[in-house]
Amino acid sequence: MNIKSIFLALLLFYSLPFYGKENIDSLVVVANTAASPIDKSLSLLELANFYAFSSPERSFEYTENLEAVIESIDDPLERAKVFSKYGYVLFSRNQFVKATEKYLLSRKIYEDYGVEKELVLLDNNLGLVYERKGEYPRAIALFKRAYKGLDNFSHHRKHQLRASVCLNLGSAMQGLDSLEKARAYYLEAIRSAEISQMLLPKAKALHNLGNLSFAHQEYPEAKNYFEQALFLKDSLRQNKSMFSDLVGMARYYIAIDSPYYALPYIEKATLITLENDHPYYQQDIHLLKHSFYEKTNQVDSALLEYKAYKQYSDELIRSEQTGVVSNLMYQYELDKKADREREANERWRMLLYGGIFFLIGLILFLILLGLLQRQKTKKVQEEKQRIQAEKELVEQQLDFKNKELVSNVTHLVQKNELINVVSQQLFDFKSGLRMDQRRKLASIIENLQDINNDEAWEEFSLRFNAVHSNFYQSLEDRHGKLTSNERKLSALLRMDMNTKEISAITGQSPKAIEVARTRLRKKLEIDNTEINLTSYLQAFGQETTV
């Protein structure tokens, strides 16, 4: 959007009250054909403001779809400007809640961009909203904040705005019945207006001082203020704004019992009313005429004027009520929207907190699970290490006992062989002895053989059971009860001993050992000649306890 179009739009907005039908038609064309969203927005707002009092329904139509147009404005500062204008239109339609919202949206953007001067103007406008709502303390706070920000402006502009802000402060103070403070602010407004050579704000301040004096029944002072205000407005050709001062002068003469001196002022005020068919003017002029006729004892005319006054008063009340209802409906929608957003935020917050708590719980659970798993793994490792150590110890002990058993068997064989050699030598020696010596020697050889066999077997059996403790049990579980000799032969064969070694231990001949082996095979039901008896026996008693 170029500078020329912006200037034109603003010029149209502020000069709108002076537009005729042709100008309004031009605005409608601009609103319908404008390519720029800011041109379209300002045109719609100008039209809405024009119809705010005369045709509220039509005014509402022009702002019905305005939100979408504003959202399409890319420049935030331009959007802030439109929000500010929109707030003014809403304020004019008594939609105070919505006006406040738009002003605050505009203020937020200007605040973010550091546009201090616009913040001063918005604080002043927001103060006007709260003043109209009767919230005077809040209005005064905003006006004072605007007052403090006036130093950001040039000297001339500062006093222009100070005159306006002081007028608003005086009006708000008057609403709180702080009349002396109101008077002080009006006087300050006059001084600033004189410095800035702004005659209209001065005239307004004079008019307000006239109302204050009239309320205190200080009629001469009131007359003086009204006359000064009328003179200034007349010099400015502000005929429309002269209405309130003409009414003030008429009220003054009626109050001092000179009602017929009020007639010229009533007539001029009536002309202004006819030119500007506004309910506020109609209400005030009929009430003024009612007071005149009542003072001059024209009862019928007074009654007619009072009825007309009531008609316009009721119309204004209905209009204000429409605005109130609109405000209430809009506030209700805002509250519903806020409730939905709050509920949505609450749900998201609950989901977020739930997710966080779940995540924390999951992390703690995983940490605990990890610690337990680590502890379990550690215990398993320790148990494995213990079992491995015990296994290695058992294997070492078993290996040692196996070695000890083999060593013992070897020793027994060697000892028995030696005994057998000695016995054979003694037997050979007895042929040269007498009979009684032979019998004695034979007894010694026999005893030597018996002692050797018993001692050899007891020692072997002890060591064998230590290494193969369940050998006999598993063998008999499979093949039934074995005789003592079968048990001995099975054990010696389990040790992988050959016939000669078994013969040396048992003292039996090799042939007898072979016969015993054959019988043991039958006992064990080993019919297959390919099965080795020794290998078969070694399969029993593998589980070993130490």
C-alpha positions in Angstrom: 0.0 0.0 0.0 1.5 3.4 -1.0 1.7 6.6 1.1 -1.0 8.3 -1.0 -3.6 5.7 -0.3 -2.9 5.7 3.4 -3.2 9.4 3.6 -6.4 9.3 1.6 -7.9 6.7 3.9 -7.0 8.6 7.1 -8.3 11.8 5.6 -11.6 10.1 4.8 -11.9 8.7 8.3 -11.4 11.9 10.2 -13.5 14.0 7.8 -16.3 11.5 7.7 -18.9 13.7 9.6 -18.8 16.2 6.8 -19.5 13.6 4.1 -22.7 13.6 2.0 -24.3 10.8 0.2 -21.8 10.9 -2.7 -18.9 10.5 -0.4 -20.6 7.6 1.4 -21.2 5.9 -2.0 -17.5 6.4 -2.8 -16.5 4.7 0.4 -18.8 1.8 -0.4 -17.1 1.4 -3.7 -13.6 1.5 -2.1 -14.7 -1.0 0.5 -16.0 -3.4 -2.2 -13.1 -3.0 -4.7 -10.0 -2.2 -2.6 -7.2 -4.6 -3.3 -5.2 -3.7 -0.2 -6.6 -5.1 3.0 -5.7 -1.9 4.9 -7.6 0.3 2.4 -10.6 -2.1 2.7 -10.4 -2.2 6.5 -10.3 1.6 6.9 -13.2 2.1 4.4 -15.3 -0.5 6.2 -14.5 1.2 9.6 -15.4 4.7 8.2 -18.8 3.3 7.0 -19.4 1.5 10.3 -18.6 4.7 12.2 -20.9 6.8 10.0 -23.9 4.5 10.7 -23.0 3.9 14.3 -25.9 6.1 15.6 -28.3 6.4 12.7 -28.4 2.8 11.6 -26.6 0.4 14.1 -27.7 -2.7 12.2 -26.0 -1.4 9.1 -22.9 -0.4 11.1 -22.7 -4.0 12.3 -22.9 -5.3 8.8 -19.8 -3.4 7.7 -17.7 -4.9 10.6 -19.2 -8.4 10.3 -16.3 -9.8 8.3 -13.7 -7.3 9.2 -11.7 -9.7 11.4 -10.7 -11.8 8.4 -9.6 -8.7 6.5 -7.5 -7.4 9.4 -5.8 -10.8 9.7 -4.6 -10.5 6.1 -2.7 -7.3 6.8 1.0 -8.3 6.9 2.5 -5.2 8.5 2.0 -5.4 12.3 2.1 -1.6 12.7 -0.6 -1.2 10.0 -2.6 -3.9 11.8 -2.2 -2.0 15.1 -3.5 1.2 13.4 -6.6 -0.6 12.1 -7.2 -2.2 15.6 -7.1 1.3 17.1 -9.6 2.6 14.6 -11.8 -0.5 15.1 -11.7 0.2 18.8 -13.0 3.7 18.2 -15.9 2.5 16.1 -16.8 -0.1 18.7 -16.6 2.6 21.4 -19.0 4.7 19.4 -21.5 1.8 19.3 -21.2 1.3 23.1 -19.5 -2.1 22.6 -17.1 -1.4 25.4 -15.8 -4.9 26.0 -14.9 -5.4 22.4 -13.5 -1.9 22.1 -11.2 -2.6 25.0 -10.0 -5.8 23.4 -9.1 -4.1 20.1 -7.4 -1.2 21.9 -5.4 -3.7 23.9 -4.4 -5.6 20.8 -3.2 -2.4 19.2 -1.4 -1.4 22.3 0.4 -4.8 22.5 1.8 -4.4 19.0 2.9 -0.8 19.6 4.4 -1.8 22.9 6.4 -4.6 21.2 7.7 -2.2 18.6 8.4 0.6 21.1 6.1 3.1 19.6 5.7 5.3 22.7 3.6 8.0 21.1 0.8 5.6 20.0 0.8 4.1 23.5 -0.1 7.5 25.0 -3.0 7.9 22.5 -4.3 4.4 23.3 -4.1 4.9 27.0 -6.3 8.0 26.6 -8.8 6.1 24.4 -8.9 3.2 26.9 -9.5 5.7 29.7 -12.5 7.0 27.7 -13.9 3.5 27.5 -13.7 2.9 31.2 -15.1 6.4 31.9 -18.2 5.6 29.7 -18.6 2.4 31.7 -18.5 4.3 34.9 -15.3 2.8 36.1 -13.8 6.2 37.0 -10.7 5.1 39.1 -9.5 2.8 36.3 -10.2 5.6 33.7 -8.2 8.1 35.8 -5.3 5.7 36.1 -5.1 5.4 32.3 -5.5 9.1 31.7 -2.7 9.8 34.2 -0.4 7.3 32.5 -1.2 9.0 29.2 -0.4 12.4 30.9 3.0 11.1 32.0 3.9 10.0 28.4 3.3 13.4 26.9 7.0 14.4 27.2 7.7 12.1 24.2 6.0 14.7 21.9 7.1 18.0 20.6 6.3 21.1 22.6 3.3 22.1 20.5 1.9 18.6 20.1 2.4 17.9 23.8 0.2 20.8 24.8 -2.4 19.8 22.2 -2.7 16.4 23.7 -2.4 17.6 27.3 -5.5 19.8 26.7 -7.4 16.7 25.6 -6.1 14.4 28.4 -6.8 17.1 31.1 -10.3 17.4 29.7 -10.8 13.7 30.1 -9.3 13.7 33.6 -11.6 16.6 34.6 -14.6 14.7 33.3 -13.6 11.5 35.2 -12.9 13.4 38.4 -16.4 15.0 38.0 -17.8 11.5 37.7 -16.2 10.8 41.1 -17.7 14.1 42.5 -14.1 15.3 43.0 -15.2 18.7 41.7 -12.3 20.8 42.8 -9.8 18.4 41.1 -12.1 18.4 38.0 -12.0 22.2 38.0 -8.1 22.2 38.3 -7.8 19.8 35.3 -10.2 21.9 33.2 -8.1 25.0 34.0 -4.9 23.2 33.0 -6.6 22.1 29.8 -7.4 25.8 29.0 -3.8 26.8 29.6 -2.4 24.0 27.4 -5.0 24.8 24.7 -3.9 28.5 24.8 -0.3 27.5 24.5 -1.0 25.2 21.5 -3.5 27.7 20.1 -6.2 25.0 20.1 -9.5 26.9 20.5 -11.9 24.0 20.4 -10.4 22.1 23.5 -10.4 25.5 25.3 -14.1 25.9 24.4 -14.9 22.4 25.7 -13.0 23.1 29.0 -14.9 26.4 29.3 -18.2 24.6 28.7 -17.4 21.9 31.4 -16.4 24.7 33.9 -19.8 26.3 33.1 -21.5 23.0 34.0 -19.6 22.8 37.3 -20.5 26.3 38.2 -24.1 25.7 37.2 -24.2 22.6 39.4 -23.0 24.8 42.3 -25.6 27.4 41.5 -22.8 29.8 40.7 -24.9 31.2 37.8 -22.9 34.3 36.8 -19.7 32.3 36.6 -21.6 29.6 34.6 -23.0 32.2 32.2 -19.5 33.7 31.7 -18.0 30.3 30.9 -20.9 29.4 28.4 -20.5 32.7 26.7 -16.8 32.3 26.2 -17.3 28.8 24.9 -20.0 30.0 22.5 -17.8 32.8 21.2 -14.9 30.5 20.5 -17.0 27.9 18.8 -18.8 30.5 16.7 -15.4 31.9 15.6 -14.5 28.4 14.6 -17.8 27.9 12.9 -18.4 24.8 15.0 -22.2 25.1 14.8 -22.8 21.6 15.8 -20.6 21.7 18.9 -22.4 25.0 20.0 -25.5 23.0 20.8 -24.4 22.2 24.4 -23.4 25.8 25.1 -26.7 27.1 23.7 -28.5 24.7 26.0 -26.3 25.9 28.9 -27.2 29.5 28.3 -30.9 28.7 28.0 -30.8 26.7 31.3 -29.1 29.7 32.9 -31.9 32.1 32.0 -34.5 29.6 33.1 -32.7 29.1 36.4 -32.6 32.8 37.1 -36.3 33.1 36.3 -35.8 34.9 33.0 -37.1 32.2 30.7 -37.9 34.5 27.7 -34.3 35.5 27.5 -33.6 31.8 26.9 -35.8 31.7 23.7 -33.0 32.8 21.2 -30.7 30.1 22.5 -33.5 27.5 22.4 -34.3 28.5 18.8 -30.7 28.2 17.7 -30.3 24.9 19.5 -33.5 23.7 17.8 -32.1 24.6 14.3 -28.9 22.6 15.1 -31.1 19.7 16.2 -33.0 19.8 12.9 -29.7 19.8 11.0 -28.4 16.9 13.0 -31.2 14.4 13.8 -29.4 12.7 16.7 -31.3 11.2 19.6 -29.0 12.9 22.1 -29.8 16.3 20.6 -33.5 15.5 20.4 -33.6 14.4 24.0 -31.8 17.5 25.3 -33.8 20.0 23.2 -37.2 18.6 24.3 -36.1 18.5 28.0 -35.0 22.1 27.6 -38.3 23.1 26.1 -40.2 21.2 28.8 -38.3 23.3 31.4 -39.1 26.5 29.5 -42.9 25.8 29.2 -43.0 24.6 32.8 -41.4 27.8 33.9 -43.8 29.9 31.8 -46.8 27.9 33.0 -47.6 26.5 29.6 -48.7 23.1 31.0 -49.9 21.4 27.8 -46.8 22.3 25.8 -44.7 21.3 28.8 -46.4 17.9 28.8 -46.0 17.4 25.1 -42.3 18.2 25.3 -41.8 15.9 28.2 -43.5 13.1 26.3 -41.2 13.8 23.3 -38.2 13.9 25.8 -39.3 10.5 27.2 -39.6 9.0 23.7 -36.1 9.9 22.7 -34.8 9.1 26.2 -36.3 5.6 25.9 -34.8 5.3 22.4 -31.4 6.1 23.8 -31.9 3.6 26.6 -32.9 0.9 24.2 -29.8 1.8 22.0 -27.6 1.6 25.1 -29.3 -1.6 26.1 -28.6 -3.0 22.7 -25.0 -2.1 23.2 -25.0 -3.6 26.6 -26.6 -6.8 25.3 -24.1 -6.9 22.5 -21.3 -6.4 25.0 -22.8 -9.1 27.2 -23.1 -11.5 24.3 -19.6 -10.8 23.1 -18.3 -11.1 26.7 -20.1 -14.4 26.9 -18.5 -15.6 23.7 -15.1 -14.4 25.0 -15.7 -16.2 28.3 -16.7 -19.4 26.5 -13.6 -19.1 24.3 -11.5 -18.5 27.3 -13.1 -21.5 29.1 -12.4 -23.7 26.1 -8.9 -22.5 25.9 -8.5 -23.0 29.6 -9.9 -26.5 29.4 -7.7 -27.3 26.5 -4.7 -25.9 28.3 -5.7 -27.9 31.4 -6.0 -31.0 29.3 -2.7 -30.4 27.7 -1.2 -29.6 31.1 -2.6 -32.8 32.6 -1.3 -34.8 29.6 2.0 -33.1 29.8 2.3 -33.7 33.6 1.0 -37.2 33.1 3.6 -37.8 30.3 6.3 -36.3 32.5 5.3 -38.4 35.5 5.0 -41.5 33.3 8.4 -40.8 31.8 9.9 -40.2 35.2 8.3 -43.4 36.5 9.4 -45.3 33.4 13.0 -44.0 33.9 13.0 -44.8 37.6 11.5 -48.2 36.7 14.1 -48.8 34.1 16.9 -47.7 36.5 15.5 -50.0 39.2 15.1 -52.8 36.7 18.7 -52.2 35.5 20.0 -52.2 39.1 18.0 -55.4 39.9 19.2 -56.9 36.6 22.8 -55.9 37.3 22.5 -57.3 40.8 20.9 -60.4 39.5 23.6 -60.7 36.8 26.2 -60.1 39.4 24.7 -62.8 41.6 24.5 -65.2 38.6 28.1 -64.4 37.7 29.1 -64.9 41.3 27.1 -68.2 41.4 28.7 -69.3 38.1 32.1 -68.4 39.5 31.3 -70.3 42.7 30.0 -73.3 40.8 33.0 -73.2 38.4 35.3 -72.9 41.4 33.6 -75.8 43.1 33.6 -77.8 39.9 37.3 -77.1 39.4 37.9 -78.0 43.0 35.9 -81.2 42.5 37.7 -82.0 39.3 41.1 -81.3 41.0 40.1 -83.5 44.0 38.8 -86.1 41.6 41.9 -86.0 39.5 43.9 -86.2 42.6 42.0 -89.2 43.9 42.1 -90.8 40.5 45.8 -90.4 40.5 45.9 -91.6 44.1 43.7 -94.6 43.1 45.9 -95.5 40.1 49.0 -95.1 42.3 47.5 -97.3 44.9 46.5 -100.0 42.4 49.9 -99.9 40.9 51.4 -100.2 44.4 49.0 -103.1 45.2 49.9 -104.9 42.0 53.6 -104.5 42.7 53.2 -105.6 46.3 51.1 -108.6 45.4 53.6 -109.6 42.7 56.4 -109.4 45.2 54.3 -111.4 47.7 53.6 -114.0 45.0 57.4 -114.2 44.1 58.3 -114.6 47.8 55.6 -117.2 48.3 56.8 -119.1 45.2 60.4 -119.0 46.5 59.3 -120.2 49.9 57.3 -122.9 48.3 60.3 -124.0 46.3 62.4 -123.9 49.4 60.2 -126.2 51.4 61.1 -129.3 49.4 64.4 -129.5 51.3 62.8 -129.3 54.7 61.4 -131.9 57.1 57.7 -132.5 57.1 56.9 -130.4 60.2 58.9 -127.6 58.7 57.0 -127.9 55.4 53.7 -127.7 57.2 54.8 -124.7 59.1 56.1 -123.0 56.0 52.9 -123.8 54.0 50.9 -122.2 56.8 53.1 -119.1 56.6 52.6 -118.9 52.8 48.9 -119.3 53.1 48.6 -116.7 55.8 50.7 -114.3 53.8 48.4 -114.8 50.8 45.2 -114.3 52.9 46.5 -111.2 54.6 47.7 -109.8 51.3 44.3 -110.4 49.6 42.2 -108.9 52.4 44.4 -105.8 52.9 44.7 -105.2 49.1 41.0 -105.3 48.6 40.1 -103.2 51.6 42.5 -100.5 50.5 41.4 -100.6 46.9 37.7 -100.6 47.8 38.1 -97.6 50.1 39.8 -95.5 47.4 37.5 -96.7 44.6 34.3 -95.7 46.5 35.8 -92.3 47.2 36.1 -91.7 43.5 33.1 -93.7 42.1 30.7 -93.6 45.0 27.6 -94.5 42.9 29.1 -97.1 40.6 27.7 -100.1 42.4 24.3 -98.6 42.9 23.8 -97.6 39.3 25.1 -100.9 38.0 22.8 -102.9 40.3 19.8 -100.6 39.5 20.3 -101.8 35.9 21.3 -105.4 36.3 20.2 -106.5 39.8 22.1 -107.6 42.8 25.8 -108.7 42.2 27.9 -111.0 44.2 30.9 -109.8 46.1 33.3 -111.3 43.5 31.2 -109.8 40.7 31.4 -106.4 42.4 35.1 -106.7 42.8 35.7 -107.8 39.2 33.4 -105.0 37.9 35.3 -102.4 39.9 38.7 -103.6 38.7 37.5 -103.7 35.1 36.0 -100.1 35.6 39.6 -99.1 36.4 40.6 -100.5 33.0 42.9 -103.2 34.5 43.9 -106.2 32.5 43.7 -109.8 33.4 47.3 -110.0 34.7 46.8 -106.9 37.0 43.5 -108.3 38.3 45.1 -111.6 38.9 47.9 -109.9 40.9 45.4 -108.1 43.1 42.9 -110.9 43.6 45.5 -113.8 43.8 43.5 -115.7 41.2 45.0 -117.3 38.1 44.6 -115.5 34.8 42.4 -118.3 33.6 40.1 -118.0 36.5 39.9 -114.3 35.8 38.9 -114.9 32.2 36.2 -117.4 33.3 34.9 -114.8 35.8 34.8 -112.2 33.0 32.7 -114.5 30.9 30.3 -115.1 33.7 30.0 -111.4 34.4 29.1 -110.6 30.7 26.3 -113.2 31.0 25.1 -111.7 34.2 25.1 -108.2 32.7 23.3 -109.7 29.6 26.0 -108.5 27.2 25.4 -110.9 24.3 27.0 -108.7 21.6 30.6 -109.7 21.3 31.5 -106.3 19.8 30.7 -104.6 23.1 33.8 -104.2 25.2 33.1 -105.2 28.8 35.4 -102.6 30.3 33.9 -99.8 28.2 30.4 -100.9 29.1 31.3 -100.8 32.8 32.9 -97.4 32.5 29.6 -95.9 31.4 28.2 -96.5 35.0 28.9 -94.2 37.9 29.8 -91.1 35.9 28.2 -88.8 38.5 30.8 -88.3 41.2 30.6 -86.8 44.6 33.7 -85.8 46.5 
